[in-house]
Amino acid sequence: MVHSYRPDLICYGKIVVERKAAKGLLPQHFGLLRNYLGLLRMRVGLLVNFHGYPNVDIRRVYLSDMNEQGNVEDVATGQITKIAIHDANGK
């Protein structure tokens, strides 16, 4: 079975924007954005949560270049993340 994943928005060919309407942002939301950044080889992403209207929670995620193992480093935290794609069931 083939799965297709698309980011919500790509601005100026440089910024991936992922929109949410959740009570709170979860690690899975950040993981999805990091996956998009790594696969698209982009460095900056925005995670935008509209749940608290009229307030909007906007988080920036930065990634450095991918290393030779295909992993990316989160510049904000220094954590190394392996790029993985999961379907809606987490597989």
N, CA, C and O atoms as a GROMACS GRO file, in nm:
protein
  364
    1MET      N    1   0.084  -0.118   0.000
    1MET     CA    2   0.000   0.000   0.000
    1MET      C    3   0.089   0.125   0.000
    1MET      O    4   0.184   0.134   0.077
    2VAL      N    5   0.057   0.219  -0.085
    2VAL     CA    6   0.134   0.342  -0.096
    2VAL      C    7   0.061   0.452  -0.021
    2VAL      O    8  -0.060   0.469  -0.035
    3HIS      N    9   0.137   0.527   0.059
    3HIS     CA   10   0.080   0.640   0.132
    3HIS      C   11   0.140   0.768   0.077
    3HIS      O   12   0.257   0.773   0.040
    4SER      N   13   0.059   0.870   0.072
    4SER     CA   14   0.104   0.999   0.024
    4SER      C   15   0.091   1.101   0.138
    4SER      O   16  -0.014   1.110   0.202
    5TYR      N   17   0.196   1.176   0.161
    5TYR     CA   18   0.196   1.278   0.265
    5TYR      C   19   0.231   1.411   0.202
    5TYR      O   20   0.324   1.419   0.121
    6ARG      N   21   0.158   1.514   0.239
    6ARG     CA   22   0.184   1.648   0.185
    6ARG      C   23   0.178   1.749   0.299
    6ARG      O   24   0.086   1.746   0.381
    7PRO      N   25   0.275   1.839   0.304
    7PRO     CA   26   0.267   1.946   0.402
    7PRO      C   27   0.150   2.039   0.367
    7PRO      O   28   0.110   2.047   0.251
    8ASP      N   29   0.098   2.106   0.466
    8ASP     CA   30  -0.015   2.198   0.442
    8ASP      C   31   0.024   2.312   0.349
    8ASP      O   32  -0.047   2.342   0.254
    9LEU      N   33   0.137   2.375   0.377
    9LEU     CA   34   0.184   2.488   0.296
    9LEU      C   35   0.335   2.486   0.284
    9LEU      O   36   0.405   2.442   0.376
   10ILE      N   37   0.385   2.533   0.172
   10ILE     CA   38   0.528   2.560   0.157
   10ILE      C   39   0.537   2.705   0.110
   10ILE      O   40   0.491   2.738   0.002
   11CYS      N   41   0.596   2.789   0.192
   11CYS     CA   42   0.605   2.933   0.162
   11CYS      C   43   0.740   2.968   0.102
   11CYS      O   44   0.845   2.934   0.158
   12TYR      N   45   0.737   3.034  -0.010
   12TYR     CA   46   0.857   3.083  -0.077
   12TYR      C   47   0.956   2.972  -0.107
   12TYR      O   48   1.074   2.999  -0.127
   13GLY      N   49   0.911   2.848  -0.110
   13GLY     CA   50   0.999   2.735  -0.137
   13GLY      C   51   1.101   2.710  -0.028
   13GLY      O   52   1.197   2.637  -0.050
   14LYS      N   53   1.081   2.771   0.090
   14LYS     CA   54   1.181   2.762   0.198
   14LYS      C   55   1.123   2.727   0.334
   14LYS      O   56   1.197   2.678   0.420
   15ILE      N   57   0.995   2.751   0.356
   15ILE     CA   58   0.935   2.731   0.488
   15ILE      C   59   0.817   2.636   0.477
   15ILE      O   60   0.726   2.658   0.397
   16VAL      N   61   0.820   2.529   0.558
   16VAL     CA   62   0.708   2.435   0.561
   16VAL      C   63   0.615   2.478   0.674
   16VAL      O   64   0.660   2.498   0.787
   17VAL      N   65   0.487   2.493   0.644
   17VAL     CA   66   0.388   2.532   0.745
   17VAL      C   67   0.290   2.417   0.763
   17VAL      O   68   0.228   2.370   0.667
   18GLU      N   69   0.277   2.372   0.887
   18GLU     CA   70   0.183   2.265   0.920
   18GLU      C   71   0.077   2.325   1.014
   18GLU      O   72   0.110   2.378   1.120
   19ARG      N   73  -0.049   2.315   0.974
   19ARG     CA   74  -0.160   2.373   1.051
   19ARG      C   75  -0.227   2.267   1.135
   19ARG      O   76  -0.243   2.153   1.091
   20LYS      N   77  -0.265   2.304   1.256
   20LYS     CA   78  -0.336   2.214   1.348
   20LYS      C   79  -0.450   2.289   1.414
   20LYS      O   80  -0.452   2.412   1.418
   21ALA      N   81  -0.545   2.212   1.467
   21ALA     CA   82  -0.653   2.267   1.549
   21ALA      C   83  -0.672   2.170   1.664
   21ALA      O   84  -0.775   2.104   1.675
   22ALA      N   85  -0.571   2.161   1.750
   22ALA     CA   86  -0.570   2.066   1.861
   22ALA      C   87  -0.567   2.141   1.994
   22ALA      O   88  -0.526   2.257   1.999
   23LYS      N   89  -0.611   2.074   2.100
   23LYS     CA   90  -0.608   2.138   2.232
   23LYS      C   91  -0.467   2.176   2.272
   23LYS      O   92  -0.446   2.277   2.339
   24GLY      N   93  -0.373   2.097   2.231
   24GLY     CA   94  -0.232   2.124   2.259
   24GLY      C   95  -0.146   2.056   2.156
   24GLY      O   96  -0.187   1.956   2.097
   25LEU      N   97  -0.028   2.110   2.134
   25LEU     CA   98   0.063   2.048   2.038
   25LEU      C   99   0.131   1.928   2.102
   25LEU      O  100   0.178   1.936   2.215
   26LEU      N  101   0.135   1.818   2.029
   26LEU     CA  102   0.192   1.693   2.077
   26LEU      C  103   0.326   1.667   2.010
   26LEU      O  104   0.354   1.725   1.905
   27PRO      N  105   0.408   1.581   2.068
   27PRO     CA  106   0.536   1.546   2.003
   27PRO      C  107   0.516   1.492   1.862
   27PRO      O  108   0.602   1.512   1.776
   28GLN      N  109   0.405   1.425   1.836
   28GLN     CA  110   0.378   1.373   1.702
   28GLN      C  111   0.364   1.485   1.600
   28GLN      O  112   0.403   1.470   1.485
   29HIS      N  113   0.308   1.598   1.642
   29HIS     CA  114   0.293   1.712   1.551
   29HIS      C  115   0.430   1.765   1.510
   29HIS      O  116   0.455   1.794   1.393
   30PHE      N  117   0.520   1.778   1.609
   30PHE     CA  118   0.655   1.824   1.580
   30PHE      C  119   0.729   1.721   1.495
   30PHE      O  120   0.805   1.758   1.405
   31GLY      N  121   0.708   1.592   1.524
   31GLY     CA  122   0.773   1.486   1.447
   31GLY      C  123   0.733   1.488   1.301
   31GLY      O  124   0.817   1.471   1.213
   32LEU      N  125   0.605   1.509   1.274
   32LEU     CA  126   0.557   1.516   1.136
   32LEU      C  127   0.624   1.632   1.063
   32LEU      O  128   0.669   1.617   0.949
   33LEU      N  129   0.631   1.747   1.128
   33LEU     CA  130   0.694   1.863   1.066
   33LEU      C  131   0.842   1.837   1.041
   33LEU      O  132   0.895   1.872   0.936
   34ARG      N  133   0.911   1.775   1.137
   34ARG     CA  134   1.052   1.741   1.118
   34ARG      C  135   1.070   1.644   1.001
   34ARG      O  136   1.165   1.658   0.924
   35ASN      N  137   0.980   1.547   0.988
   35ASN     CA  138   0.987   1.455   0.874
   35ASN      C  139   0.976   1.531   0.743
   35ASN      O  140   1.054   1.507   0.651
   36TYR      N  141   0.879   1.622   0.733
   36TYR     CA  142   0.864   1.701   0.611
   36TYR      C  143   0.991   1.781   0.582
   36TYR      O  144   1.038   1.784   0.468
   37LEU      N  145   1.046   1.845   0.685
   37LEU     CA  146   1.166   1.924   0.665
   37LEU      C  147   1.281   1.839   0.614
   37LEU      O  148   1.352   1.877   0.521
   38GLY      N  149   1.299   1.723   0.674
   38GLY     CA  150   1.408   1.636   0.632
   38GLY      C  151   1.389   1.584   0.491
   38GLY      O  152   1.484   1.582   0.412
   39LEU      N  153   1.268   1.541   0.459
   39LEU     CA  154   1.242   1.486   0.326
   39LEU      C  155   1.250   1.592   0.217
   39LEU      O  156   1.295   1.564   0.106
   40LEU      N  157   1.207   1.713   0.250
   40LEU     CA  158   1.211   1.822   0.153
   40LEU      C  159   1.344   1.898   0.156
   40LEU      O  160   1.367   1.988   0.075
   41ARG      N  161   1.432   1.859   0.250
   41ARG     CA  162   1.562   1.923   0.268
   41ARG      C  163   1.548   2.073   0.290
   41ARG      O  164   1.618   2.153   0.228
   42MET      N  165   1.457   2.108   0.379
   42MET     CA  166   1.437   2.248   0.418
   42MET      C  167   1.478   2.264   0.563
   42MET      O  168   1.480   2.166   0.639
   43ARG      N  169   1.509   2.385   0.603
   43ARG     CA  170   1.561   2.410   0.737
   43ARG      C  171   1.459   2.466   0.835
   43ARG      O  172   1.476   2.450   0.956
   44VAL      N  173   1.356   2.532   0.788
   44VAL     CA  174   1.265   2.604   0.877
   44VAL      C  175   1.122   2.558   0.855
   44VAL      O  176   1.074   2.545   0.742
   45GLY      N  177   1.053   2.534   0.968
   45GLY     CA  178   0.912   2.498   0.962
   45GLY      C  179   0.835   2.572   1.069
   45GLY      O  180   0.890   2.608   1.173
   46LEU      N  181   0.709   2.594   1.043
   46LEU     CA  182   0.620   2.656   1.140
   46LEU      C  183   0.507   2.560   1.171
   46LEU      O  184   0.443   2.506   1.081
   47LEU      N  185   0.482   2.538   1.299
   47LEU     CA  186   0.370   2.458   1.344
   47LEU      C  187   0.269   2.557   1.404
   47LEU      O  188   0.296   2.621   1.505
   48VAL      N  189   0.153   2.567   1.339
   48VAL     CA  190   0.054   2.669   1.376
   48VAL      C  191  -0.070   2.599   1.429
   48VAL      O  192  -0.132   2.520   1.359
   49ASN      N  193  -0.106   2.630   1.555
   49ASN     CA  194  -0.223   2.568   1.619
   49ASN      C  195  -0.331   2.675   1.636
   49ASN      O  196  -0.311   2.774   1.706
   50PHE      N  197  -0.445   2.652   1.572
   50PHE     CA  198  -0.556   2.748   1.575
   50PHE      C  199  -0.662   2.714   1.679
   50PHE      O  200  -0.768   2.777   1.680
   51HIS      N  201  -0.638   2.618   1.766
   51HIS     CA  202  -0.741   2.573   1.859
   51HIS      C  203  -0.787   2.684   1.955
   51HIS      O  204  -0.905   2.690   1.989
   52GLY      N  205  -0.698   2.768   1.998
   52GLY     CA  206  -0.733   2.868   2.099
   52GLY      C  207  -0.784   2.999   2.043
   52GLY      O  208  -0.754   3.105   2.098
   53TYR      N  209  -0.861   2.995   1.934
   53TYR     CA  210  -0.910   3.117   1.871
   53TYR      C  211  -0.966   3.212   1.975
   53TYR      O  212  -1.039   3.166   2.062
   54PRO      N  213  -0.936   3.341   1.974
   54PRO     CA  214  -0.867   3.416   1.870
   54PRO      C  215  -0.715   3.409   1.880
   54PRO      O  216  -0.646   3.463   1.793
   55ASN      N  217  -0.661   3.345   1.983
   55ASN     CA  218  -0.516   3.333   1.994
   55ASN      C  219  -0.466   3.217   1.907
   55ASN      O  220  -0.535   3.117   1.889
   56VAL      N  221  -0.348   3.234   1.855
   56VAL     CA  222  -0.286   3.132   1.771
   56VAL      C  223  -0.150   3.100   1.830
   56VAL      O  224  -0.072   3.190   1.862
   57ASP      N  225  -0.121   2.970   1.844
   57ASP     CA  226   0.008   2.924   1.895
   57ASP      C  227   0.096   2.889   1.775
   57ASP      O  228   0.064   2.798   1.699
   58ILE      N  229   0.206   2.961   1.759
   58ILE     CA  230   0.296   2.938   1.646
   58ILE      C  231   0.432   2.896   1.701
   58ILE      O  232   0.492   2.966   1.783
   59ARG      N  233   0.482   2.781   1.655
   59ARG     CA  234   0.613   2.731   1.698
   59ARG      C  235   0.703   2.715   1.577
   59ARG      O  236   0.661   2.664   1.473
   60ARG      N  237   0.827   2.758   1.591
   60ARG     CA  238   0.926   2.742   1.485
   60ARG      C  239   1.008   2.616   1.511
   60ARG      O  240   1.043   2.586   1.625
   61VAL      N  241   1.038   2.543   1.405
   61VAL     CA  242   1.124   2.425   1.414
   61VAL      C  243   1.236   2.445   1.312
   61VAL      O  244   1.210   2.475   1.195
   62TYR      N  245   1.360   2.427   1.358
   62TYR     CA  246   1.477   2.443   1.271
   62TYR      C  247   1.548   2.309   1.260
   62TYR      O  248   1.559   2.235   1.358
   63LEU      N  249   1.596   2.279   1.142
   63LEU     CA  250   1.678   2.161   1.122
   63LEU      C  251   1.805   2.201   1.050
   63LEU      O  252   1.805   2.288   0.963
   64SER      N  253   1.915   2.135   1.087
   64SER     CA  254   2.039   2.156   1.012
   64SER      C  255   2.040   2.058   0.895
   64SER      O  256   1.941   1.988   0.873
   65ASP      N  257   2.146   2.053   0.822
   65ASP     CA  258   2.157   1.961   0.709
   65ASP      C  259   2.149   1.817   0.757
   65ASP      O  260   2.183   1.786   0.871
   66MET      N  261   2.104   1.730   0.668
   66MET     CA  262   2.101   1.588   0.698
   66MET      C  263   2.245   1.537   0.700
   66MET      O  264   2.329   1.581   0.622
   67ASN      N  265   2.273   1.443   0.791
   67ASN     CA  266   2.406   1.382   0.793
   67ASN      C  267   2.407   1.260   0.703
   67ASN      O  268   2.306   1.226   0.642
   68GLU      N  269   2.521   1.194   0.695
   68GLU     CA  270   2.536   1.082   0.603
   68GLU      C  271   2.448   0.962   0.637
   68GLU      O  272   2.423   0.879   0.549
   69GLN      N  273   2.400   0.950   0.760
   69GLN     CA  274   2.310   0.841   0.797
   69GLN      C  275   2.164   0.871   0.763
   69GLN      O  276   2.077   0.788   0.787
   70GLY      N  277   2.136   0.988   0.707
   70GLY     CA  278   1.999   1.023   0.673
   70GLY      C  279   1.922   1.078   0.792
   70GLY      O  280   1.798   1.083   0.788
   71ASN      N  281   1.992   1.120   0.896
   71ASN     CA  282   1.927   1.179   1.013
   71ASN      C  283   1.940   1.330   1.007
   71ASN      O  284   2.023   1.384   0.934
   72VAL      N  285   1.858   1.397   1.086
   72VAL     CA  286   1.867   1.543   1.091
   72VAL      C  287   1.888   1.586   1.235
   72VAL      O  288   1.851   1.514   1.328
   73GLU      N  289   1.948   1.703   1.252
   73GLU     CA  290   1.969   1.757   1.385
   73GLU      C  291   1.876   1.875   1.404
   73GLU      O  292   1.872   1.966   1.321
   74ASP      N  293   1.802   1.874   1.514
   74ASP     CA  294   1.715   1.985   1.550
   74ASP      C  295   1.803   2.092   1.612
   74ASP      O  296   1.858   2.073   1.720
   75VAL      N  297   1.818   2.205   1.543
   75VAL     CA  298   1.908   2.309   1.588
   75VAL      C  299   1.865   2.366   1.723
   75VAL      O  300   1.950   2.403   1.804
   76ALA      N  301   1.734   2.373   1.747
   76ALA     CA  302   1.685   2.433   1.872
   76ALA      C  303   1.722   2.348   1.993
   76ALA      O  304   1.753   2.402   2.099
   77THR      N  305   1.719   2.214   1.979
   77THR     CA  306   1.743   2.126   2.094
   77THR      C  307   1.874   2.048   2.084
   77THR      O  308   1.922   1.996   2.184
   78GLY      N  309   1.932   2.040   1.964
   78GLY     CA  310   2.052   1.962   1.945
   78GLY      C  311   2.027   1.813   1.933
   78GLY      O  312   2.121   1.734   1.924
   79GLN      N  313   1.900   1.772   1.932
   79GLN     CA  314   1.868   1.630   1.924
   79GLN      C  315   1.881   1.582   1.780
   79GLN      O  316   1.849   1.652   1.685
   80ILE      N  317   1.930   1.458   1.768
   80ILE     CA  318   1.938   1.392   1.637
   80ILE      C  319   1.811   1.312   1.618
   80ILE      O  320   1.773   1.235   1.706
   81THR      N  321   1.746   1.329   1.506
   81THR     CA  322   1.620   1.261   1.477
   81THR      C  323   1.635   1.180   1.350
   81THR      O  324   1.680   1.231   1.248
   82LYS      N  325   1.597   1.054   1.357
   82LYS     CA  326   1.597   0.970   1.237
   82LYS      C  327   1.471   1.001   1.160
   82LYS      O  328   1.362   1.005   1.218
   83ILE      N  329   1.482   1.024   1.031
   83ILE     CA  330   1.368   1.054   0.947
   83ILE      C  331   1.290   0.926   0.924
   83ILE      O  332   1.345   0.826   0.877
   84ALA      N  333   1.163   0.929   0.956
   84ALA     CA  334   1.076   0.813   0.935
   84ALA      C  335   0.938   0.864   0.895
   84ALA      O  336   0.893   0.968   0.942
   85ILE      N  337   0.874   0.790   0.810
   85ILE     CA  338   0.738   0.825   0.767
   85ILE      C  339   0.644   0.721   0.825
   85ILE      O  340   0.668   0.601   0.813
   86HIS      N  341   0.538   0.766   0.888
   86HIS     CA  342   0.439   0.678   0.948
   86HIS      C  343   0.303   0.710   0.890
   86HIS      O  344   0.273   0.824   0.856
   87ASP      N  345   0.221   0.606   0.879
   87ASP     CA  346   0.084   0.631   0.835
   87ASP      C  347  -0.001   0.673   0.954
   87ASP      O  348   0.053   0.690   1.064
   88ALA      N  349  -0.130   0.690   0.936
   88ALA     CA  350  -0.217   0.738   1.042
   88ALA      C  351  -0.222   0.643   1.160
   88ALA      O  352  -0.255   0.684   1.271
   89ASN      N  353  -0.190   0.514   1.138
   89ASN     CA  354  -0.190   0.416   1.246
   89ASN      C  355  -0.056   0.406   1.317
   89ASN      O  356  -0.040   0.322   1.406
   90GLY      N  357   0.039   0.490   1.281
   90GLY     CA  358   0.169   0.491   1.346
   90GLY      C  359   0.263   0.382   1.297
   90GLY      O  360   0.363   0.354   1.363
   91LYS      N  361   0.233   0.321   1.183
   91LYS     CA  362   0.318   0.213   1.130
   91LYS      C  363   0.406   0.262   1.018
   91LYS      O  364   0.484   0.186   0.962
   0.00000   0.00000   0.00000
